[in-house]
Amino acid sequence: MEFTHETLVAFSKTFGLFYLIALSIGVLIYAYRPKNKERFERAATSIFGNEDRPCR
């Protein structure tokens, strides 16, 4: 089987598409796991600490 430039470009585009789809699904699964809910809520509210005074 001979590999031409067009064949390699088509393979890399197809592989890249499936790679990005799989990566996106992995990120969505990680973000919506119930186990991570507490961690994300804590990170979202961590900037609202009790330090409401100017730094000296």
DSSP file (Angstrom, degrees, kcal/mol; ACC not computed):
  #  RESIDUE AA STRUCTURE BP1 BP2  ACC     N-H-->O    O-->H-N    N-H-->O    O-->H-N    TCO  KAPPA ALPHA  PHI   PSI    X-CA   Y-CA   Z-CA
    1    1 A M              0   0    0      0, 0.0     2,-0.5     0, 0.0     0, 0.0   0.000 360.0 360.0 360.0 128.8    0.0    0.0    0.0
    2    2 A E        -     0   0    0      1,-0.0     2,-0.7     5,-0.0     5,-0.0  -0.769 360.0-145.4 -95.2 130.9    1.4    3.3   -1.1
    3    3 A F        -     0   0    0     -2,-0.5     2,-0.2     4,-0.1     3,-0.0  -0.849  20.9-176.1 -97.8 114.4    1.1    6.3    1.2
    4    4 A T     >  -     0   0    0     -2,-0.7     4,-2.1     1,-0.1     5,-0.2  -0.548  41.3-103.7 -99.2 172.0    0.6    9.5   -0.6
    5    5 A H  H  > S+     0   0    0      1,-0.2     4,-2.4     2,-0.2     5,-0.2   0.906 121.9  52.3 -61.4 -42.1    0.3   13.0    0.9
    6    6 A E  H  > S+     0   0    0      1,-0.2     4,-2.4     2,-0.2    -1,-0.2   0.873 107.9  51.6 -63.7 -37.5   -3.4   13.0    0.4
    7    7 A T  H  > S+     0   0    0      2,-0.2     4,-2.2     1,-0.2    -1,-0.2   0.920 111.8  46.1 -65.6 -44.0   -3.8    9.7    2.2
    8    8 A L  H  X S+     0   0    0     -4,-2.1     4,-2.6     2,-0.2    -2,-0.2   0.881 112.4  50.7 -67.2 -38.0   -1.8   10.9    5.2
    9    9 A V  H  X S+     0   0    0     -4,-2.4     4,-2.3     2,-0.2     5,-0.2   0.925 111.3  47.8 -65.4 -43.8   -3.7   14.2    5.3
   10   10 A A  H  X S+     0   0    0     -4,-2.4     4,-2.2     2,-0.2    -2,-0.2   0.904 113.4  48.4 -63.8 -41.1   -7.1   12.4    5.2
   11   11 A F  H  X S+     0   0    0     -4,-2.2     4,-2.9     2,-0.2     5,-0.2   0.927 112.2  48.0 -64.1 -45.1   -6.0   10.0    7.9
   12   12 A S  H  X S+     0   0    0     -4,-2.6     4,-2.4     1,-0.2    -2,-0.2   0.869 112.0  49.5 -68.0 -35.4   -4.7   12.8   10.2
   13   13 A K  H  X S+     0   0    0     -4,-2.3     4,-2.1     2,-0.2    -1,-0.2   0.922 114.2  45.2 -66.9 -42.8   -7.8   14.9    9.7
   14   14 A T  H  X S+     0   0    0     -4,-2.2     4,-2.3     2,-0.2     5,-0.2   0.931 115.1  46.8 -65.9 -46.0  -10.0   11.9   10.6
   15   15 A F  H  X S+     0   0    0     -4,-2.9     4,-2.5     1,-0.2    -2,-0.2   0.907 112.1  51.5 -62.4 -42.1   -7.9   10.8   13.5
   16   16 A G  H  X S+     0   0    0     -4,-2.4     4,-2.4    -5,-0.2    -1,-0.2   0.883 108.8  51.1 -62.7 -39.4   -7.8   14.4   14.8
   17   17 A L  H  X S+     0   0    0     -4,-2.1     4,-2.1     2,-0.2    -2,-0.2   0.950 113.6  42.9 -63.7 -49.5  -11.6   14.7   14.6
   18   18 A F  H  X S+     0   0    0     -4,-2.3     4,-2.4     1,-0.2    -2,-0.2   0.858 112.9  54.5 -66.6 -34.0  -12.1   11.5   16.6
   19   19 A Y  H  X S+     0   0    0     -4,-2.5     4,-2.4    -5,-0.2    -1,-0.2   0.933 110.5  45.0 -63.1 -46.6   -9.4   12.5   19.0
   20   20 A L  H  X S+     0   0    0     -4,-2.4     4,-2.3     2,-0.2    -2,-0.2   0.863 112.6  51.3 -68.3 -35.5  -11.1   15.8   19.8
   21   21 A I  H  X S+     0   0    0     -4,-2.1     4,-2.3     2,-0.2    -1,-0.2   0.930 112.4  46.2 -64.9 -44.8  -14.5   14.3   20.1
   22   22 A A  H  X S+     0   0    0     -4,-2.4     4,-2.2     1,-0.2    -2,-0.2   0.895 112.7  50.3 -65.2 -39.7  -13.2   11.7   22.5
   23   23 A L  H  X S+     0   0    0     -4,-2.4     4,-2.3     2,-0.2    -1,-0.2   0.905 110.5  49.7 -64.7 -41.6  -11.4   14.4   24.5
   24   24 A S  H  X S+     0   0    0     -4,-2.3     4,-2.3     2,-0.2    -2,-0.2   0.905 110.9  49.1 -64.3 -41.9  -14.5   16.6   24.7
   25   25 A I  H  X S+     0   0    0     -4,-2.3     4,-2.4     2,-0.2    -1,-0.2   0.901 110.6  51.7 -64.0 -40.4  -16.6   13.6   25.9
   26   26 A G  H  X S+     0   0    0     -4,-2.2     4,-2.2     2,-0.2    -2,-0.2   0.904 110.1  48.1 -62.6 -42.1  -14.0   12.9   28.5
   27   27 A V  H  X S+     0   0    0     -4,-2.3     4,-2.5     2,-0.2    -2,-0.2   0.902 111.9  49.8 -66.0 -41.0  -14.0   16.5   29.8
   28   28 A L  H  X S+     0   0    0     -4,-2.3     4,-2.0     2,-0.2    -2,-0.2   0.906 110.4  49.7 -64.5 -41.4  -17.8   16.5   29.9
   29   29 A I  H  < S+     0   0    0     -4,-2.4     4,-0.4     1,-0.2    -2,-0.2   0.920 113.1  47.4 -63.5 -42.4  -17.9   13.3   31.9
   30   30 A Y  H >< S+     0   0    0     -4,-2.2     3,-0.8     1,-0.2    -2,-0.2   0.915 113.3  47.9 -63.7 -42.8  -15.3   14.6   34.3
   31   31 A A  H 3< S+     0   0    0     -4,-2.5    -1,-0.2     1,-0.2    -2,-0.2   0.825 115.2  43.5 -70.7 -31.2  -17.1   17.9   34.8
   32   32 A Y  T 3< S+     0   0    0     -4,-2.0    -1,-0.2    -5,-0.2    -2,-0.2   0.279  79.8 122.7-101.7  11.5  -20.5   16.4   35.3
   33   33 A R    X   -     0   0    0     -3,-0.8     3,-1.3    -4,-0.4     4,-0.4  -0.563  63.6-135.8 -69.8 134.0  -19.5   13.6   37.7
   34   34 A P  G >  S+     0   0    0      0, 0.0     3,-1.1     0, 0.0     4,-0.4   0.794 101.8  66.7 -61.0 -26.5  -21.4   13.9   41.0
   35   35 A K  G 3  S+     0   0    0      1,-0.2     4,-0.4     2,-0.1     3,-0.3   0.816 100.7  48.5 -63.9 -30.5  -18.2   13.2   42.9
   36   36 A N  G <> S+     0   0    0     -3,-1.3     4,-2.3    -6,-0.2    -1,-0.2   0.477  84.5  92.8 -89.4  -2.9  -16.7   16.5   41.7
   37   37 A K  H <> S+     0   0    0     -3,-1.1     4,-2.5    -4,-0.4     5,-0.2   0.920  86.4  47.0 -60.0 -46.7  -19.7   18.7   42.5
   38   38 A E  H  > S+     0   0    0     -4,-0.4     4,-2.4    -3,-0.3    -1,-0.2   0.905 112.0  51.0 -63.6 -41.3  -18.4   19.7   46.0
   39   39 A R  H  > S+     0   0    0     -4,-0.4     4,-2.0     1,-0.2    -1,-0.2   0.912 112.5  45.8 -62.5 -43.2  -15.0   20.5   44.7
   40   40 A F  H  X S+     0   0    0     -4,-2.3     4,-2.1     2,-0.2    -2,-0.2   0.884 112.3  50.3 -70.1 -38.3  -16.3   22.7   41.9
   41   41 A E  H  X S+     0   0    0     -4,-2.5     4,-1.6    -5,-0.2    -2,-0.2   0.904 110.9  49.8 -65.6 -39.7  -18.7   24.5   44.3
   42   42 A R  H  X S+     0   0    0     -4,-2.4     4,-0.7     1,-0.2    -2,-0.2   0.905 111.7  48.5 -64.3 -41.2  -15.9   25.1   46.8
   43   43 A A  H  < S+     0   0    0     -4,-2.0     4,-0.3     1,-0.2     3,-0.3   0.854 109.6  53.1 -67.1 -34.7  -13.7   26.5   44.0
   44   44 A A  H  < S+     0   0    0     -4,-2.1     3,-0.3     1,-0.2    -1,-0.2   0.832 117.6  35.9 -70.5 -31.7  -16.6   28.8   42.8
   45   45 A T  H >< S+     0   0    0     -4,-1.6     3,-1.4     1,-0.2    -1,-0.2   0.405  90.0  94.1-102.2   3.1  -17.1   30.3   46.2
   46   46 A S  T 3< S+     0   0    0     -4,-0.7     3,-0.4    -3,-0.3    -1,-0.2   0.749  77.5  62.5 -69.4 -22.2  -13.5   30.4   47.4
   47   47 A I  T 3  S+     0   0    0     -4,-0.3     2,-0.5    -3,-0.3    -1,-0.3   0.631  89.2  72.8 -77.5 -10.8  -13.0   34.0   46.2
   48   48 A F  S <  S+     0   0    0     -3,-1.4    -1,-0.2     2,-0.0    -2,-0.1  -0.300  73.0 146.2 -96.6  49.3  -15.7   35.1   48.6
   49   49 A G        -     0   0    0     -2,-0.5    -2,-0.1    -3,-0.4    -3,-0.0   0.005  66.1 -96.7 -75.1-174.5  -13.5   34.7   51.7
   50   50 A N  S    S+     0   0    0      1,-0.1     2,-1.7     2,-0.0    -1,-0.1   0.365  94.0 104.0 -85.8   4.3  -13.6   36.8   54.9
   51   51 A E        +     0   0    0      1,-0.2    -2,-0.1     4,-0.0    -1,-0.1  -0.558  31.8 141.8 -88.6  74.7  -10.7   38.9   53.7
   52   52 A D        +     0   0    0     -2,-1.7    -1,-0.2    -4,-0.1    -2,-0.0   0.140  44.2  94.4-102.6  19.5  -12.6   42.0   52.7
   53   53 A R  S    S-     0   0    0     -3,-0.1     2,-0.1     1,-0.1     3,-0.1  -0.768  84.5 -98.7-105.4 154.5   -9.9   44.4   54.0
   54   54 A P        -     0   0    0      0, 0.0     2,-0.2     0, 0.0    -2,-0.1  -0.399  44.6-104.5 -67.2 150.1   -7.2   46.0   52.0
   55   55 A C              0   0    0      1,-0.1    -4,-0.0    -2,-0.1     0, 0.0  -0.488 360.0 360.0 -74.1 144.4   -3.8   44.3   52.2
   56   56 A R              0   0    0     -2,-0.2    -1,-0.1    -3,-0.1     0, 0.0   0.349 360.0 360.0-119.5 360.0   -1.1   46.1   54.3
